[in-house]
C-alpha cells in the first residue's frame, strides 16, 4: 500500500510538472523588447527578408527573385535575366525594408500601449488597423516580385527551379540526376 501511494504521488508530481510546462508556453517571452516579435523576426523585417510572406506564390510555381539568382548557374540564366532579377531584388528590398522598419515601430507602439497600461479600445483598434495595413503592403511587396520574376523565366527554367527547391521530382525522361 505504501509503495502504491508513493507511486501515485510520483505520478501526480510528474503530471503536474508536465502540465505546468505546457501551461507556460510564453514563459521567457516577456523579456523580449517587442513581445510579439522575436529578435530573428525583427532582423528579418529590418533586412527586407521574405519570412514566408510569399509562400502563396512560391509554393504555387511563382519563383522568388532571390532564390532564382541563387540558382542562376543551374537555371542557365542569361546575362540579361541575371541583370533583371538583380534589379527586381534591389527594388523589392527598397520597398520591403522601409515597410519592415515601419512594422517594427508599429509593433513597438502596440507593446508600449500595453506595457504603459494606457491602451484603450480606440488606441488598440487604430494601432491594429495600422499594423494590418503595413503587413498587407509588406506581403504585397514580396508577392508582386514573384510575379515579375516568373515573367522572366522560360518553362524549362521554371521546371528546373521547382526541382531545385524540392517541390517537384526531376522528370526521368530528361535525365536529371541532381539531388539535395
N, C-alpha and C positions, 0 to 999 in steps of 0.2 A: 504494500500500500504506500509506504514511504517513497519507494522508488517510483511508483506511478505518479505521486504528487510532484516529485522532483522533475520528472519528465514533462508533466503538464505545465509546471511553472517555467521550465526552459522553453517549451514551445510558445507559451504566451509571451515571454520576454522577446524571443526572436521574431515572432509575428509583429509585435509592437514596434520593434526596431525597424523592420522592413516597411511597415505602414507609415512610420514617421518619416522615413526617407522618401517614400513616394508622395507623401503629403507636403513635401517641401521642394518641389521641382525648381523653384526660383531662388532657393537659398544661395546667397552669394551675389546674385544679380543686382541687389540693392547697392552694391559698391560701384557699379558702373556709372560713369559720368552722365550718360544718357541711358536711362533704364531700358528703353525699348530697343536699343541698338547695341550690338557687340562692337568691340574695337575693330574687328575684321570688317563688319558691315560699314562702319564709319570710314575706314580706309578705302574700301571698295567704292563707296559713294563719292568720296573726295577725288578718287583717281579716275572716275568715269567708267569703272568696270561693269560688266553686264549683270552679274549677280543673279542669273537665271531669269531676268526680266523679259528676255526674248525667247523663252522656251517654246511659246506657241509657234513662232516662226521656225526656229532651229529644228525642232523635232517633227515639223511637217514639211521639211525639204527646202527651207529657205536659209542658206548658209549665212553665217555672220562674217563680216569683213576681217576681223582679227584672226579667226581660225583659217579662213581662206588664205590669208597671207602667210600664216604659219606653215601651211601645207603647200605653199606656192610651187616648190620644185616638183612635188609628187602630183600636183594638179596640172603640171605643164603650163603654168600661167605665162602668157606672153608679156613682153615688156610693157605694153600699153595696159594690159589688165593689172599688172603689179602697180603701175602708177595710179590707175583709177581706184583700186582697192585701198591703197595707202591714202589717197585723197578722201575716201569715204571714212576711213578710220580717224583721220585728223578732224574731219567735220563732225563726226559722232562725238569725239572727245570734247571738242569745242562746245558742243551743246550739252553733253551729259555732265561734265564737271561742274559748271555753274548750277545746274539743277540738283546735282548731288549735294553740293555745298548748301544750297537753299534748303533741301530736305533735312540735312543735319541740323541746320539752325532752327527750322520749324519743330523738329523733334526735341531740340534743346528747350525751346519755349514751352512746349507741352509739358515736358518734365519739370520745368521751373514753376509752371502754374500749380502743379500738384505738390511739389516739394515745399513751395512757399505757402501752401494752403490757401491760395487766392483764386482757385479755379471756380468758375460759375458755370451754369448750364450754357449760358450765352458764349462765354470765352471758350469753353470746351468745343461747342459746335463750330464756332468760327475757326478755331485752330485746326480742327479735324478736316473741315472743308478745304482749308488752305493746303494741308498735308496731302489730302487726296488729289487735289488738282496738280500739285507738284509731282506726286507719284505717277499720275497718268501721263504727264508731259515727259517724265523721265523714261517711262516704259515705251512711249511712242518714239522717243529719240533713239532707242535701241532697235525697236522693231522695224522702223522705216528703213534703217540701213541694211537690214537683212533683205528687204525688198530690192533695194538698189544693187546690192551685191549679187543677188540671184540673176538680175538682168544682165550682168556682165559675163556670166559663165555659160558655156555650152552644155548640152545634155550629158556628154561623157564626163565632163568636169564635175557636174552635179552628182552623177552616179559615183564617181571616184571619191568625192567629198563624203558622201553618205557612208561609203565603205570605210574610209579613214577614221571617221568619227564613231564607227561601230554601230551605225544604225541599220546597215544592210550588209549581208554577206556578199562577197565578191561573186560575180556571175562566172560560173565554172567554164562557160564557153569562151570567155575572154582570157582565161588562163591566168588571172591574177592570183599571186601566191603570197600577198602581203598579209601579215598577221601582227597583232599588237604584242 
